[in-house]
Amino acid sequence: MQIRCQNCHKPYAIGKEEVHAALDLMAAQDLHHYDTQCPHCRRANHVSHDELLRAAPDWKKPTEAAES
Ligand SMILES: [Zn+2]
């Protein structure tokens, strides 16, 4: 998914594997956003759960995946 850094305003991408890992982490820890690090300025950018879900619509919560 594409992210625009809130600090330096440069765009950068995070891969689908990282998006899935982030969603897994958020489900496990009941988080509402995830911090990604800008590769240009090293500042953290918050990404909301909804934004991550839009980038990985096939992701399922671990519990839901186990039930289906
Ligand atoms: Zn930046």
N, CA, C, O and the ligand as a Tripos MOL2 file, in Angstrom:
@<TRIPOS>MOLECULE
protein
  273   271    69     0     0
PROTEIN
NO_CHARGES

@<TRIPOS>ATOM
      1 N           0.8410   -1.1850    0.0000 N.3       1 MET1
      2 CA          0.0000    0.0000    0.0000 C.3       1 MET1
      3 C           0.8830    1.2430    0.0000 C.2       1 MET1
      4 O           2.0160    1.2160    0.4800 O.2       1 MET1
      5 N           0.3460    2.3310   -0.5460 N.am      2 GLN2
      6 CA          1.0900    3.5830   -0.6050 C.3       2 GLN2
      7 C           0.7500    4.4440    0.6210 C.2       2 GLN2
      8 O          -0.4100    4.5830    1.0080 O.2       2 GLN2
      9 N           1.7780    4.9980    1.1990 N.am      3 ILE3
     10 CA          1.6080    5.8980    2.3360 C.3       3 ILE3
     11 C           2.3250    7.2000    2.0150 C.2       3 ILE3
     12 O           3.4050    7.2020    1.4250 O.2       3 ILE3
     13 N           1.7090    8.3010    2.4130 N.am      4 ARG4
     14 CA          2.4070    9.5800    2.2750 C.3       4 ARG4
     15 C           2.8460   10.0160    3.6560 C.2       4 ARG4
     16 O           2.0360   10.1460    4.5740 O.2       4 ARG4
     17 N           4.1370   10.2390    3.7860 N.am      5 CYS5
     18 CA          4.6980   10.5950    5.0840 C.3       5 CYS5
     19 C           4.1170   11.9150    5.5730 C.2       5 CYS5
     20 O           4.0650   12.9000    4.8370 O.2       5 CYS5
     21 N           3.6760   11.9150    6.8420 N.am      6 GLN6
     22 CA          3.0920   13.1310    7.4080 C.3       6 GLN6
     23 C           4.1670   14.1340    7.8210 C.2       6 GLN6
     24 O           3.8630   15.2860    8.1280 O.2       6 GLN6
     25 N           5.4070   13.6980    7.8260 N.am      7 ASN7
     26 CA          6.5030   14.5910    8.2100 C.3       7 ASN7
     27 C           7.1940   15.2190    6.9960 C.2       7 ASN7
     28 O           7.3180   16.4410    6.9060 O.2       7 ASN7
     29 N           7.6450   14.3650    6.0590 N.am      8 CYS8
     30 CA          8.3880   14.8970    4.9070 C.3       8 CYS8
     31 C           7.5490   14.8980    3.6330 C.2       8 CYS8
     32 O           7.9940   15.3990    2.6000 O.2       8 CYS8
     33 N           6.3300   14.3370    3.6960 N.am      9 HIS9
     34 CA          5.3600   14.3590    2.5940 C.3       9 HIS9
     35 C           5.7920   13.5620    1.3610 C.2       9 HIS9
     36 O           5.2310   13.7360    0.2800 O.2       9 HIS9
     37 N           6.7830   12.6940    1.5220 N.am     10 LYS10
     38 CA          7.1680   11.8210    0.4170 C.3      10 LYS10
     39 C           6.3760   10.5210    0.5010 C.2      10 LYS10
     40 O           6.1140   10.0200    1.5940 O.2      10 LYS10
     41 N           5.9940    9.9760   -0.6530 N.am     11 PRO11
     42 CA          5.2740    8.7100   -0.6300 C.3      11 PRO11
     43 C           6.2350    7.5380   -0.4870 C.2      11 PRO11
     44 O           7.3800    7.5910   -0.9350 O.2      11 PRO11
     45 N           5.7420    6.4760    0.1500 N.am     12 TYR12
     46 CA          6.4920    5.2260    0.1980 C.3      12 TYR12
     47 C           5.4950    4.0910    0.2800 C.2      12 TYR12
     48 O           4.3260    4.2900    0.6100 O.2      12 TYR12
     49 N           5.9740    2.8970   -0.0260 N.am     13 ALA13
     50 CA          5.0900    1.7400   -0.0820 C.3      13 ALA13
     51 C           5.4560    0.7370    1.0000 C.2      13 ALA13
     52 O           6.6300    0.5680    1.3300 O.2      13 ALA13
     53 N           4.4390    0.0670    1.5540 N.am     14 ILE14
     54 CA          4.7150   -1.1020    2.3920 C.3      14 ILE14
     55 C           4.0690   -2.3100    1.7220 C.2      14 ILE14
     56 O           2.9800   -2.2190    1.1550 O.2      14 ILE14
     57 N           4.7530   -3.4250    1.7990 N.am     15 GLY15
     58 CA          4.3320   -4.6250    1.0830 C.3      15 GLY15
     59 C           3.1470   -5.3040    1.7440 C.2      15 GLY15
     60 O           2.8400   -5.0680    2.9120 O.2      15 GLY15
     61 N           2.4930   -6.1510    0.9680 N.am     16 LYS16
     62 CA          1.3170   -6.8550    1.4530 C.3      16 LYS16
     63 C           1.6390   -7.7250    2.6720 C.2      16 LYS16
     64 O           0.8220   -7.8500    3.5850 O.2      16 LYS16
     65 N           2.8310   -8.3240    2.6820 N.am     17 GLU17
     66 CA          3.2150   -9.1540    3.8320 C.3      17 GLU17
     67 C           3.2730   -8.3190    5.1000 C.2      17 GLU17
     68 O           2.8630   -8.7760    6.1660 O.2      17 GLU17
     69 N           3.7840   -7.0880    4.9880 N.am     18 GLU18
     70 CA          3.8600   -6.2350    6.1740 C.3      18 GLU18
     71 C           2.4680   -5.7810    6.5960 C.2      18 GLU18
     72 O           2.1780   -5.6640    7.7870 O.2      18 GLU18
     73 N           1.5990   -5.5240    5.6010 N.am     19 VAL19
     74 CA          0.2210   -5.1390    5.9220 C.3      19 VAL19
     75 C          -0.4640   -6.2670    6.6970 C.2      19 VAL19
     76 O          -1.1320   -6.0230    7.7010 O.2      19 VAL19
     77 N          -0.2940   -7.4980    6.2240 N.am     20 HIS20
     78 CA         -0.9050   -8.6420    6.9130 C.3      20 HIS20
     79 C          -0.3160   -8.8050    8.3120 C.2      20 HIS20
     80 O          -1.0430   -9.0720    9.2680 O.2      20 HIS20
     81 N           0.9960   -8.6450    8.4290 N.am     21 ALA21
     82 CA          1.6490   -8.7580    9.7380 C.3      21 ALA21
     83 C           1.1320   -7.6810   10.6850 C.2      21 ALA21
     84 O           0.9290   -7.9320   11.8730 O.2      21 ALA21
     85 N           0.9200   -6.4820   10.1500 N.am     22 ALA22
     86 CA          0.4090   -5.3780   10.9610 C.3      22 ALA22
     87 C          -1.0050   -5.6780   11.4450 C.2      22 ALA22
     88 O          -1.3330   -5.4260   12.6040 O.2      22 ALA22
     89 N          -1.8470   -6.2190   10.5560 N.am     23 LEU23
     90 CA         -3.2280   -6.5380   10.9280 C.3      23 LEU23
     91 C          -3.2590   -7.6660   11.9680 C.2      23 LEU23
     92 O          -4.0700   -7.6390   12.8940 O.2      23 LEU23
     93 N          -2.3740   -8.6530   11.8100 N.am     24 ASP24
     94 CA         -2.2690   -9.7260   12.8110 C.3      24 ASP24
     95 C          -1.8990   -9.1550   14.1760 C.2      24 ASP24
     96 O          -2.4830   -9.5210   15.1960 O.2      24 ASP24
     97 N          -0.9220   -8.2550   14.1760 N.am     25 LEU25
     98 CA         -0.4540   -7.6440   15.4180 C.3      25 LEU25
     99 C          -1.5660   -6.8400   16.0670 C.2      25 LEU25
    100 O          -1.7570   -6.9020   17.2820 O.2      25 LEU25
    101 N          -2.3040   -6.0800   15.2540 N.am     26 MET26
    102 CA         -3.3730   -5.2400   15.7800 C.3      26 MET26
    103 C          -4.4920   -6.0910   16.3660 C.2      26 MET26
    104 O          -5.0710   -5.7390   17.3940 O.2      26 MET26
    105 N          -4.7980   -7.2180   15.7120 N.am     27 ALA27
    106 CA         -5.8350   -8.1080   16.2320 C.3      27 ALA27
    107 C          -5.3880   -8.7270   17.5490 C.2      27 ALA27
    108 O          -6.1810   -8.8690   18.4810 O.2      27 ALA27
    109 N          -4.1110   -9.0930   17.6190 N.am     28 ALA28
    110 CA         -3.5890   -9.7530   18.8180 C.3      28 ALA28
    111 C          -3.5260   -8.7910   20.0030 C.2      28 ALA28
    112 O          -3.7600   -9.1810   21.1480 O.2      28 ALA28
    113 N          -3.2090   -7.5340   19.7130 N.am     29 GLN29
    114 CA         -2.9870   -6.5740   20.7990 C.3      29 GLN29
    115 C          -4.1170   -5.5560   20.9230 C.2      29 GLN29
    116 O          -4.0450   -4.6410   21.7430 O.2      29 GLN29
    117 N          -5.1550   -5.7150   20.1120 N.am     30 ASP30
    118 CA         -6.3110   -4.8170   20.1340 C.3      30 ASP30
    119 C          -5.9050   -3.3640   19.8870 C.2      30 ASP30
    120 O          -6.3430   -2.4500   20.5860 O.2      30 ASP30
    121 N          -5.0620   -3.1800   18.8800 N.am     31 LEU31
    122 CA         -4.6060   -1.8400   18.5150 C.3      31 LEU31
    123 C          -5.5280   -1.2390   17.4630 C.2      31 LEU31
    124 O          -6.1950   -1.9650   16.7260 O.2      31 LEU31
    125 N          -5.5660    0.0820   17.3950 N.am     32 HIS32
    126 CA         -6.4140    0.7660   16.4120 C.3      32 HIS32
    127 C          -5.6210    1.4370   15.2980 C.2      32 HIS32
    128 O          -6.1850    1.8700   14.2940 O.2      32 HIS32
    129 N          -4.3230    1.5160   15.4850 N.am     33 HIS33
    130 CA         -3.4840    1.9840   14.3770 C.3      33 HIS33
    131 C          -2.1220    1.3300   14.4790 C.2      33 HIS33
    132 O          -1.7570    0.7550   15.5050 O.2      33 HIS33
    133 N          -1.3890    1.4320   13.3980 N.am     34 TYR34
    134 CA         -0.0880    0.7900   13.2970 C.3      34 TYR34
    135 C           0.9210    1.8470   12.8740 C.2      34 TYR34
    136 O           0.6180    2.7080   12.0480 O.2      34 TYR34
    137 N           2.1210    1.7790   13.4410 N.am     35 ASP35
    138 CA          3.1630    2.7330   13.0750 C.3      35 ASP35
    139 C           4.0510    2.1410   11.9870 C.2      35 ASP35
    140 O           4.6050    1.0550   12.1540 O.2      35 ASP35
    141 N           4.1830    2.8480   10.8880 N.am     36 THR36
    142 CA          5.1540    2.4750    9.8700 C.3      36 THR36
    143 C           6.2440    3.5310    9.8720 C.2      36 THR36
    144 O           5.9900    4.6960   10.1780 O.2      36 THR36
    145 N           7.4490    3.1250    9.5340 N.am     37 GLN37
    146 CA          8.5540    4.0670    9.5450 C.3      37 GLN37
    147 C           8.8430    4.5730    8.1370 C.2      37 GLN37
    148 O           9.0350    3.7820    7.2130 O.2      37 GLN37
    149 N           8.8740    5.8600    7.9810 N.am     38 CYS38
    150 CA          9.1980    6.4550    6.6880 C.3      38 CYS38
    151 C          10.6540    6.1570    6.3430 C.2      38 CYS38
    152 O          11.5450    6.4120    7.1530 O.2      38 CYS38
    153 N          10.9070    5.6170    5.1480 N.am     39 PRO39
    154 CA         12.2960    5.3020    4.7730 C.3      39 PRO39
    155 C          13.1010    6.5490    4.4290 C.2      39 PRO39
    156 O          14.3260    6.4910    4.3290 O.2      39 PRO39
    157 N          12.4210    7.6690    4.2500 N.am     40 HIS40
    158 CA         13.1150    8.8990    3.8660 C.3      40 HIS40
    159 C          13.6160    9.6580    5.0900 C.2      40 HIS40
    160 O          14.7690   10.0890    5.1270 O.2      40 HIS40
    161 N          12.7510    9.8210    6.0920 N.am     41 CYS41
    162 CA         13.1170   10.6480    7.2470 C.3      41 CYS41
    163 C          13.0870    9.8740    8.5620 C.2      41 CYS41
    164 O          13.4170   10.4220    9.6140 O.2      41 CYS41
    165 N          12.6860    8.5830    8.5040 N.am     42 ARG42
    166 CA         12.6980    7.7020    9.6910 C.3      42 ARG42
    167 C          11.6610    8.0680   10.7280 C.2      42 ARG42
    168 O          11.7100    7.5510   11.8440 O.2      42 ARG42
    169 N          10.7250    8.9380   10.4020 N.am     43 ARG43
    170 CA          9.6610    9.2430   11.3500 C.3      43 ARG43
    171 C           8.5530    8.2090   11.2190 C.2      43 ARG43
    172 O           8.3470    7.6330   10.1510 O.2      43 ARG43
    173 N           7.8410    7.9830   12.3230 N.am     44 ALA44
    174 CA          6.7360    7.0250   12.3020 C.3      44 ALA44
    175 C           5.4690    7.6870   11.7800 C.2      44 ALA44
    176 O           5.1770    8.8400   12.0960 O.2      44 ALA44
    177 N           4.7230    6.9380   10.9770 N.am     45 ASN45
    178 CA          3.4170    7.3900   10.4870 C.3      45 ASN45
    179 C           2.3490    6.4180   10.9620 C.2      45 ASN45
    180 O           2.5110    5.2040   10.8460 O.2      45 ASN45
    181 N           1.2650    6.9510   11.4930 N.am     46 HIS46
    182 CA          0.1570    6.1070   11.9220 C.3      46 HIS46
    183 C          -0.6820    5.6940   10.7090 C.2      46 HIS46
    184 O          -1.0230    6.5210    9.8640 O.2      46 HIS46
    185 N          -1.0030    4.4120   10.6420 N.am     47 VAL47
    186 CA         -1.9200    3.9220    9.6230 C.3      47 VAL47
    187 C          -3.0930    3.2810   10.3600 C.2      47 VAL47
    188 O          -2.9010    2.4630   11.2600 O.2      47 VAL47
    189 N          -4.3120    3.6630    9.9700 N.am     48 SER48
    190 CA         -5.4760    3.1310   10.6650 C.3      48 SER48
    191 C          -5.7800    1.7120   10.2140 C.2      48 SER48
    192 O          -5.3610    1.2740    9.1430 O.2      48 SER48
    193 N          -6.5260    1.0030   11.0650 N.am     49 HIS49
    194 CA         -6.9380   -0.3640   10.7510 C.3      49 HIS49
    195 C          -7.7170   -0.4080    9.4380 C.2      49 HIS49
    196 O          -7.5250   -1.3100    8.6230 O.2      49 HIS49
    197 N          -8.6020    0.5790    9.2410 N.am     50 ASP50
    198 CA         -9.4050    0.6110    8.0120 C.3      50 ASP50
    199 C          -8.5390    0.7590    6.7630 C.2      50 ASP50
    200 O          -8.7920    0.1190    5.7430 O.2      50 ASP50
    201 N          -7.5240    1.6010    6.8540 N.am     51 GLU51
    202 CA         -6.6340    1.7820    5.7040 C.3      51 GLU51
    203 C          -5.8860    0.4870    5.3860 C.2      51 GLU51
    204 O          -5.7330    0.1150    4.2220 O.2      51 GLU51
    205 N          -5.4260   -0.1900    6.4320 N.am     52 LEU52
    206 CA         -4.7270   -1.4630    6.2190 C.3      52 LEU52
    207 C          -5.6640   -2.5000    5.6120 C.2      52 LEU52
    208 O          -5.2680   -3.2590    4.7270 O.2      52 LEU52
    209 N          -6.9080   -2.5300    6.0890 N.am     53 LEU53
    210 CA         -7.8750   -3.4900    5.5580 C.3      53 LEU53
    211 C          -8.1590   -3.2450    4.0820 C.2      53 LEU53
    212 O          -8.3390   -4.1890    3.3130 O.2      53 LEU53
    213 N          -8.1970   -1.9830    3.6950 N.am     54 ARG54
    214 CA         -8.4360   -1.6660    2.2920 C.3      54 ARG54
    215 C          -7.2810   -2.1620    1.4180 C.2      54 ARG54
    216 O          -7.4820   -2.5370    0.2620 O.2      54 ARG54
    217 N          -6.0790   -2.1600    1.9800 N.am     55 ALA55
    218 CA         -4.9030   -2.6140    1.2320 C.3      55 ALA55
    219 C          -4.8090   -4.1400    1.2110 C.2      55 ALA55
    220 O          -4.1230   -4.7120    0.3630 O.2      55 ALA55
    221 N          -5.5000   -4.7960    2.1420 N.am     56 ALA56
    222 CA         -5.4270   -6.2630    2.2340 C.3      56 ALA56
    223 C          -6.8240   -6.8190    2.4830 C.2      56 ALA56
    224 O          -7.0840   -7.3660    3.5550 O.2      56 ALA56
    225 N          -7.7380   -6.6880    1.5010 N.am     57 PRO57
    226 CA         -9.1340   -7.0880    1.7170 C.3      57 PRO57
    227 C          -9.3090   -8.5900    1.9440 C.2      57 PRO57
    228 O         -10.3580   -9.0240    2.4200 O.2      57 PRO57
    229 N          -8.2990   -9.3780    1.6110 N.am     58 ASP58
    230 CA         -8.4190  -10.8280    1.8180 C.3      58 ASP58
    231 C          -7.9340  -11.2560    3.1970 C.2      58 ASP58
    232 O          -7.9810  -12.4400    3.5300 O.2      58 ASP58
    233 N          -7.4630  -10.2930    4.0110 N.am     59 TRP59
    234 CA         -7.0090  -10.6350    5.3500 C.3      59 TRP59
    235 C          -8.1930  -11.0040    6.2370 C.2      59 TRP59
    236 O          -9.2500  -10.3770    6.1590 O.2      59 TRP59
    237 N          -8.0200  -12.0200    7.0790 N.am     60 LYS60
    238 CA         -9.0460  -12.4000    8.0470 C.3      60 LYS60
    239 C          -8.4330  -12.4150    9.4380 C.2      60 LYS60
    240 O          -7.2610  -12.7440    9.6190 O.2      60 LYS60
    241 N          -9.2510  -12.0550   10.4100 N.am     61 LYS61
    242 CA         -8.7920  -12.2120   11.7910 C.3      61 LYS61
    243 C          -8.4240  -13.6680   12.0290 C.2      61 LYS61
    244 O          -9.0950  -14.5610   11.5140 O.2      61 LYS61
    245 N          -7.3660  -13.9270   12.8050 N.am     62 PRO62
    246 CA         -6.9560  -15.3200   13.0600 C.3      62 PRO62
    247 C          -8.0960  -16.1850   13.5720 C.2      62 PRO62
    248 O          -8.2010  -17.3470   13.1790 O.2      62 PRO62
    249 N          -8.9610  -15.6480   14.4440 N.am     63 THR63
    250 CA        -10.0790  -16.4310   14.9850 C.3      63 THR63
    251 C         -11.1150  -16.7430   13.8990 C.2      63 THR63
    252 O         -11.6410  -17.8530   13.8200 O.2      63 THR63
    253 N         -11.3960  -15.7200   13.0550 N.am     64 GLU64
    254 CA        -12.3620  -15.9270   11.9760 C.3      64 GLU64
    255 C         -11.8430  -16.9360   10.9600 C.2      64 GLU64
    256 O         -12.6040  -17.7550   10.4470 O.2      64 GLU64
    257 N         -10.5570  -16.8760   10.6750 N.am     65 ALA65
    258 CA         -9.9580  -17.7960    9.7130 C.3      65 ALA65
    259 C         -10.0550  -19.2220   10.2410 C.2      65 ALA65
    260 O         -10.2610  -20.1610    9.4720 O.2      65 ALA65
    261 N          -9.9040  -19.3830   11.5680 N.am     66 ALA66
    262 CA         -9.9520  -20.7220   12.1510 C.3      66 ALA66
    263 C         -11.3630  -21.3000   12.1000 C.2      66 ALA66
    264 O         -11.5420  -22.5110   11.9670 O.2      66 ALA66
    265 N         -12.3700  -20.4210   12.2070 N.am     67 GLU67
    266 CA        -13.7520  -20.8910   12.2250 C.3      67 GLU67
    267 C         -14.2560  -21.3010   10.8400 C.2      67 GLU67
    268 O         -15.1010  -22.1880   10.7210 O.2      67 GLU67
    269 N         -13.7390  -20.6560    9.8030 N.am     68 SER68
    270 CA        -14.2680  -20.9200    8.4670 C.3      68 SER68
    271 C         -13.5900  -22.1130    7.8020 C.2      68 SER68
    272 O         -13.9260  -22.4620    6.6700 O.2      68 SER68
    273 ZN          9.2060   11.0290    5.8800 Zn       69 ZN69
@<TRIPOS>BOND
     1     1     2 1
     2     2     3 1
     3     3     4 2
     4     3     5 am
     5     5     6 1
     6     6     7 1
     7     7     8 2
     8     7     9 am
     9     9    10 1
    10    10    11 1
    11    11    12 2
    12    11    13 am
    13    13    14 1
    14    14    15 1
    15    15    16 2
    16    15    17 am
    17    17    18 1
    18    18    19 1
    19    19    20 2
    20    19    21 am
    21    21    22 1
    22    22    23 1
    23    23    24 2
    24    23    25 am
    25    25    26 1
    26    26    27 1
    27    27    28 2
    28    27    29 am
    29    29    30 1
    30    30    31 1
    31    31    32 2
    32    31    33 am
    33    33    34 1
    34    34    35 1
    35    35    36 2
    36    35    37 am
    37    37    38 1
    38    38    39 1
    39    39    40 2
    40    39    41 am
    41    41    42 1
    42    42    43 1
    43    43    44 2
    44    43    45 am
    45    45    46 1
    46    46    47 1
    47    47    48 2
    48    47    49 am
    49    49    50 1
    50    50    51 1
    51    51    52 2
    52    51    53 am
    53    53    54 1
    54    54    55 1
    55    55    56 2
    56    55    57 am
    57    57    58 1
    58    58    59 1
    59    59    60 2
    60    59    61 am
    61    61    62 1
    62    62    63 1
    63    63    64 2
    64    63    65 am
    65    65    66 1
    66    66    67 1
    67    67    68 2
    68    67    69 am
    69    69    70 1
    70    70    71 1
    71    71    72 2
    72    71    73 am
    73    73    74 1
    74    74    75 1
    75    75    76 2
    76    75    77 am
    77    77    78 1
    78    78    79 1
    79    79    80 2
    80    79    81 am
    81    81    82 1
    82    82    83 1
    83    83    84 2
    84    83    85 am
    85    85    86 1
    86    86    87 1
    87    87    88 2
    88    87    89 am
    89    89    90 1
    90    90    91 1
    91    91    92 2
    92    91    93 am
    93    93    94 1
    94    94    95 1
    95    95    96 2
    96    95    97 am
    97    97    98 1
    98    98    99 1
    99    99   100 2
   100    99   101 am
   101   101   102 1
   102   102   103 1
   103   103   104 2
   104   103   105 am
   105   105   106 1
   106   106   107 1
   107   107   108 2
   108   107   109 am
   109   109   110 1
   110   110   111 1
   111   111   112 2
   112   111   113 am
   113   113   114 1
   114   114   115 1
   115   115   116 2
   116   115   117 am
   117   117   118 1
   118   118   119 1
   119   119   120 2
   120   119   121 am
   121   121   122 1
   122   122   123 1
   123   123   124 2
   124   123   125 am
   125   125   126 1
   126   126   127 1
   127   127   128 2
   128   127   129 am
   129   129   130 1
   130   130   131 1
   131   131   132 2
   132   131   133 am
   133   133   134 1
   134   134   135 1
   135   135   136 2
   136   135   137 am
   137   137   138 1
   138   138   139 1
   139   139   140 2
   140   139   141 am
   141   141   142 1
   142   142   143 1
   143   143   144 2
   144   143   145 am
   145   145   146 1
   146   146   147 1
   147   147   148 2
   148   147   149 am
   149   149   150 1
   150   150   151 1
   151   151   152 2
   152   151   153 am
   153   153   154 1
   154   154   155 1
   155   155   156 2
   156   155   157 am
   157   157   158 1
   158   158   159 1
   159   159   160 2
   160   159   161 am
   161   161   162 1
   162   162   163 1
   163   163   164 2
   164   163   165 am
   165   165   166 1
   166   166   167 1
   167   167   168 2
   168   167   169 am
   169   169   170 1
   170   170   171 1
   171   171   172 2
   172   171   173 am
   173   173   174 1
   174   174   175 1
   175   175   176 2
   176   175   177 am
   177   177   178 1
   178   178   179 1
   179   179   180 2
   180   179   181 am
   181   181   182 1
   182   182   183 1
   183   183   184 2
   184   183   185 am
   185   185   186 1
   186   186   187 1
   187   187   188 2
   188   187   189 am
   189   189   190 1
   190   190   191 1
   191   191   192 2
   192   191   193 am
   193   193   194 1
   194   194   195 1
   195   195   196 2
   196   195   197 am
   197   197   198 1
   198   198   199 1
   199   199   200 2
   200   199   201 am
   201   201   202 1
   202   202   203 1
   203   203   204 2
   204   203   205 am
   205   205   206 1
   206   206   207 1
   207   207   208 2
   208   207   209 am
   209   209   210 1
   210   210   211 1
   211   211   212 2
   212   211   213 am
   213   213   214 1
   214   214   215 1
   215   215   216 2
   216   215   217 am
   217   217   218 1
   218   218   219 1
   219   219   220 2
   220   219   221 am
   221   221   222 1
   222   222   223 1
   223   223   224 2
   224   223   225 am
   225   225   226 1
   226   226   227 1
   227   227   228 2
   228   227   229 am
   229   229   230 1
   230   230   231 1
   231   231   232 2
   232   231   233 am
   233   233   234 1
   234   234   235 1
   235   235   236 2
   236   235   237 am
   237   237   238 1
   238   238   239 1
   239   239   240 2
   240   239   241 am
   241   241   242 1
   242   242   243 1
   243   243   244 2
   244   243   245 am
   245   245   246 1
   246   246   247 1
   247   247   248 2
   248   247   249 am
   249   249   250 1
   250   250   251 1
   251   251   252 2
   252   251   253 am
   253   253   254 1
   254   254   255 1
   255   255   256 2
   256   255   257 am
   257   257   258 1
   258   258   259 1
   259   259   260 2
   260   259   261 am
   261   261   262 1
   262   262   263 1
   263   263   264 2
   264   263   265 am
   265   265   266 1
   266   266   267 1
   267   267   268 2
   268   267   269 am
   269   269   270 1
   270   270   271 1
   271   271   272 2
@<TRIPOS>SUBSTRUCTURE
     1 MET1         2 RESIDUE 1 A MET
     2 GLN2         6 RESIDUE 1 A GLN
     3 ILE3        10 RESIDUE 1 A ILE
     4 ARG4        14 RESIDUE 1 A ARG
     5 CYS5        18 RESIDUE 1 A CYS
     6 GLN6        22 RESIDUE 1 A GLN
     7 ASN7        26 RESIDUE 1 A ASN
     8 CYS8        30 RESIDUE 1 A CYS
     9 HIS9        34 RESIDUE 1 A HIS
    10 LYS10       38 RESIDUE 1 A LYS
    11 PRO11       42 RESIDUE 1 A PRO
    12 TYR12       46 RESIDUE 1 A TYR
    13 ALA13       50 RESIDUE 1 A ALA
    14 ILE14       54 RESIDUE 1 A ILE
    15 GLY15       58 RESIDUE 1 A GLY
    16 LYS16       62 RESIDUE 1 A LYS
    17 GLU17       66 RESIDUE 1 A GLU
    18 GLU18       70 RESIDUE 1 A GLU
    19 VAL19       74 RESIDUE 1 A VAL
    20 HIS20       78 RESIDUE 1 A HIS
    21 ALA21       82 RESIDUE 1 A ALA
    22 ALA22       86 RESIDUE 1 A ALA
    23 LEU23       90 RESIDUE 1 A LEU
    24 ASP24       94 RESIDUE 1 A ASP
    25 LEU25       98 RESIDUE 1 A LEU
    26 MET26      102 RESIDUE 1 A MET
    27 ALA27      106 RESIDUE 1 A ALA
    28 ALA28      110 RESIDUE 1 A ALA
    29 GLN29      114 RESIDUE 1 A GLN
    30 ASP30      118 RESIDUE 1 A ASP
    31 LEU31      122 RESIDUE 1 A LEU
    32 HIS32      126 RESIDUE 1 A HIS
    33 HIS33      130 RESIDUE 1 A HIS
    34 TYR34      134 RESIDUE 1 A TYR
    35 ASP35      138 RESIDUE 1 A ASP
    36 THR36      142 RESIDUE 1 A THR
    37 GLN37      146 RESIDUE 1 A GLN
    38 CYS38      150 RESIDUE 1 A CYS
    39 PRO39      154 RESIDUE 1 A PRO
    40 HIS40      158 RESIDUE 1 A HIS
    41 CYS41      162 RESIDUE 1 A CYS
    42 ARG42      166 RESIDUE 1 A ARG
    43 ARG43      170 RESIDUE 1 A ARG
    44 ALA44      174 RESIDUE 1 A ALA
    45 ASN45      178 RESIDUE 1 A ASN
    46 HIS46      182 RESIDUE 1 A HIS
    47 VAL47      186 RESIDUE 1 A VAL
    48 SER48      190 RESIDUE 1 A SER
    49 HIS49      194 RESIDUE 1 A HIS
    50 ASP50      198 RESIDUE 1 A ASP
    51 GLU51      202 RESIDUE 1 A GLU
    52 LEU52      206 RESIDUE 1 A LEU
    53 LEU53      210 RESIDUE 1 A LEU
    54 ARG54      214 RESIDUE 1 A ARG
    55 ALA55      218 RESIDUE 1 A ALA
    56 ALA56      222 RESIDUE 1 A ALA
    57 PRO57      226 RESIDUE 1 A PRO
    58 ASP58      230 RESIDUE 1 A ASP
    59 TRP59      234 RESIDUE 1 A TRP
    60 LYS60      238 RESIDUE 1 A LYS
    61 LYS61      242 RESIDUE 1 A LYS
    62 PRO62      246 RESIDUE 1 A PRO
    63 THR63      250 RESIDUE 1 A THR
    64 GLU64      254 RESIDUE 1 A GLU
    65 ALA65      258 RESIDUE 1 A ALA
    66 ALA66      262 RESIDUE 1 A ALA
    67 GLU67      266 RESIDUE 1 A GLU
    68 SER68      270 RESIDUE 1 A SER
    69 ZN69       273 GROUP 0 **** ****
